[in-house]
Amino acid sequence: MKKNSWSRRDFIRASTGAAAAGATARYTLLQPTPLWASPQPVAPSDRVRFAAIGTGIRGCILLDASLRVPGVECVAICDLYDTRRLSAEQALKKSVPWSRDYRAILDRKDIDAVIVAVHDHQHRRVFVDACAAGKDVYCEKPMSHSVEDGFAMVEAAQKSNRIAQIGSQRVSSILYARAKEIYDSGKLGEVYAIQASWDRNDPGGAFVCPIPPDANEQTVDWTAFLEGAPKRPFDPIRFFRWRCFADYGSGLAGDLFVHLISGIHFVTSTNTIAQRAQSVGGLFHYKDGRDFPDLIETFYDYPNFRVTLRCNLNNDQGEFFGFYGTKGTLIIKESTVTFTAQDTHPEPDLYTVSWWPEKLRNDYLAQWREDHPSPPPLKSRLDQESEVFALPSGYDDVVDHEANFFQAVRSRKKVVENEEFGNHAAIGCHLANYSYFKRTAAVWDAAAKKIVG
Ligand SMILES: NC(=O)c1ccc[n+]([C@@H]2O[C@H](COP(=O)([O-])OP(=O)(O)OC[C@H]3O[C@@H](n4cnc5c(N)ncnc54)[C@H](O)[C@@H]3O)[C@@H](O)[C@H]2O)c1
C-alpha cells in the first residue's frame, strides 16, 4: 500500500499539476539520511536489545524494518495469537524467545526497550507497565484510545524518565522534512488554510481483512484481548477486524487522521491540541456491523490556521496534504512534495473599472501607473516555477523513525515524536469522533483536559 518511489507516473502527475497551475517545474530526487543509507558501525556495548509486544501486521513490519537499523537486536517477542510467533520469526529471519504474556518480557533485565504494536485499547496498559519496568517504548499510533489514556501515558513516561516514540513515521520522513523546510522558509507567506485527505477503496483498507482459519479459543488469548474492554464471547471478527469497533479502535480517525494530523503538526511545528472540531460523514457502503463511518470529514480550529481533513473508504485518491499560503502552495501527494509560488505582483483592478465611465477609468489607471512605476515584466510573472521533490526508490520512513528512537535510547536525547506530540495528535482523533457521534462541535477544554460539547 505504501508508495515510496518516484515512478514515471509520479513525474507525469506532478508535471500535469504544475502545468495546470500555469507553471514550469524543477525536479529534485531527495537523498536519504546518512544513517539510513550507510549505517555507522555501532560498538557492541552500545547495541540496544529490544522486544516486540504485538507482532501482528504492524509489529512484523516494524521487526522487518529493525533489521535495517544499525546496532539493535530483537531478543524477545510476544503476542496473544500463537501463529504470530511464526510471522515474527519470518520477519526477523531467526527464532527468539516467545510468550503470550508481555510481563515476562518486562521482567527481563537485559531488555532496554520495547516496540508496542498491540490493539489500540491495549496501548495504555502495555505502555504504562513498560515505563514502570524501566523500558523505553516505541508505541504505535494512535497513542491513546481515549483522552484519559493519553494523559496517563504522558505521566507514566515522564515520571519514570523514559524515552517514548509514537509511531506516526511520516514525521521522520525526508519528504516531510523537506516540506517543513519549505514551510519554515516563509516562501508560503501566511498559511491560514490546510487541507488533508486519505481516500482508499479496497476492502483491506476498509478493515475487512481475511480471518485466519486457525484462529480459535486455543490459539488466541481472548481473555487478555478483552482487558480494558467489555466482556463478550470469543469472536474472531472482533479480534482481527478490531478497527471497526469502538471498544478496541477509533475507526478512520484513529487509523488515518492521526497520520494527517501528525504530518500537519510536524510541518507547521504545532505542538498543541486543536481548539474545536466539527465532523460530518456517514456509513454508506461497509454496513457490516461496524461502529464507525466509512466517510468522515472534520474541520478543526487551531490558533493560527484552520484544518480540513477527510477520509473516504469509497474512493482511491490516496493521501494528500495542501498548505495554502498567501504567497504559495505546498502539496504533499504520496511520494512527492511540490511548492508552487503565486503571482503576488500588484495589478490594476480592471474587472471593477471595466464599466466605469471612460474618464473615471482612465484617471484610475493613470493614478495606478503613477503608484506602481515599474511593474515586473509580464514574462517573469507568468514563469511561476514549481519545485517538485521526490522520494528515492525503496526509501522507508519506518526505518528512519525506528532509527530515531533507538538513537535516543542510546543517547538519551529527544525523539522526533514524543509522548506529548503523540498525545496531542491522538486527541485530534478523539475530537473528530466525539463530534461525529454526538452530532455537535467538540470543544477542547484545556484546563479540565477533556472534550466538552
Ligand atoms: N504507523 C502505521 O502506519 C501503522 C500501520 C498499521 C497499524 N498501526 C498500529 O499498530 C497497532 C497494531 O495494528 P496491526 O495492524 O498490527 O493489528 P493486528 O491485529 O494485525 O495486530 C495486533 C496484535 O497485537 C496483539 N496484542 C494485543 N494485545 C496484546 C497484548 N496485551 N500483549 C501482546 N500482544 C497483544 C494481538 O494478538 C495482535 O496480533 C495498532 O495500534 C495500529 O493502529 C500503525
The ligand as a Gaussian input file, in Angstrom:
#p B3LYP/6-31G(d) Opt

LIG

0 1
 N        2.173000       3.526000      11.897000
 C        1.418000       2.935000      10.989000
 O        1.430000       3.277000       9.801000
 C        0.529000       1.795000      11.410000
 C        0.013000       0.922000      10.449000
 C       -0.798000      -0.112000      10.886000
 C       -1.102000      -0.267000      12.221000
 N       -0.598000       0.596000      13.140000
 C       -0.922000       0.443000      14.569000
 O       -0.264000      -0.707000      15.059000
 C       -1.049000      -1.339000      16.059000
 C       -1.289000      -2.793000      15.662000
 O       -2.004000      -2.834000      14.445000
 P       -1.960000      -4.115000      13.490000
 O       -2.413000      -3.683000      12.163000
 O       -0.644000      -4.792000      13.582000
 O       -3.076000      -5.031000      14.155000
 P       -3.083000      -6.605000      14.235000
 O       -4.449000      -7.008000      14.649000
 O       -2.534000      -7.182000      12.967000
 O       -2.040000      -6.943000      15.379000
 C       -2.200000      -6.555000      16.704000
 C       -1.580000      -7.660000      17.537000
 O       -1.459000      -7.204000      18.892000
 C       -1.565000      -8.345000      19.697000
 N       -1.888000      -7.936000      21.068000
 C       -2.952000      -7.260000      21.513000
 N       -2.875000      -7.061000      22.847000
 C       -1.722000      -7.649000      23.243000
 C       -1.077000      -7.793000      24.479000
 N       -1.623000      -7.307000      25.604000
 N        0.094000      -8.460000      24.540000
 C        0.641000      -8.964000      23.414000
 N        0.087000      -8.851000      22.206000
 C       -1.089000      -8.212000      22.119000
 C       -2.670000      -9.165000      19.053000
 O       -2.596000     -10.510000      19.431000
 C       -2.430000      -8.922000      17.564000
 O       -1.731000      -9.984000      16.952000
 C       -2.319000      -0.514000      16.167000
 O       -2.196000       0.416000      17.215000
 C       -2.389000       0.205000      14.842000
 O       -3.106000       1.411000      14.905000
 C        0.216000       1.611000      12.756000

